[in-house]
Amino acid sequence: MRLPREDLPTTSYAVLGMLAIRPWTGYELTHQMRRSLDYCWPKAESVLYEEPRRLVATGLARAATEMSEGRRRTRYHITAKGHRALEAWLATEPASPRLEVEPLLRLLYADHGTAEDLRRAVDSFRVWAEARYEGGIAMFRNYLDTGGPFPERLHLQVLFGAFYEELFFLVRRWAAMVDSEVASWPTTAGIGWTPTTRSLVEAALARYDDAARQPSSDRADSQQRSHPGGPGA
């Protein structure tokens, strides 16, 4: 039997999930969410600090006051009601992803600007991906060296990280390709097909057709061999 879902924003469930792992102070919770959930659910720090209070007000969490080095602080714990709400939310259908990538938006309208404008936008995307990639690599190294702060959750964390490793690797490769392509353009407007853009479409269609001819198990094995995954979050 499915439990009734609380009428809460997704951020509330993100914080409930963190509290289900262990109790946190507001500072600890914000730091941990910046470390991990910022990859998939980035929120302003002010929102993250306010959310535990919302959960307390709805009975999904409780607050306990403690002393640390002579200072009073609040630690948040998930309640039984909070566990039930989290369980109910996990049983629902997730919302479709909404990707907001401004460098790609600028690419679509680049024929109203200059090639240099476009290359700067693409380079900013590359720099972002490389910084995230390095941060993910550091986390994966830590997993291998120490098991990380929650070794009992590595079966989940590594799958999460592998997705972002693939994503950042893709962005780096794509940005290098676009930079090389744009460098050959005399302008950003009215070019149409180029050898590179035509080959990209042909390669995509060939990959699709090849995959469609393979049994699903063979497709999964082939994809795993071609890129086995790696660091991410």
Protein Blocks (a to p, Z undefined) as FASTA:
>chain_A
ZZddddddfklmmmmmmmmmpccdfklmmmmmmmmmmmmmccdfklmmmmmmmmmmnopa
ccddddeehiacddddddfklmmmmmmmmmpccdddddddfklmmmmmmmmmcfklmmmm
mmmmmmmmmmmmmmmmmmmmmmmmnopablmlmmmmmmmmmmmmmmmmmmmmmmmmmmmm
mmmpcbfghklpafklmmmmmmmmmmmmmmmmpcfklmmmmmmmmogopafZZ
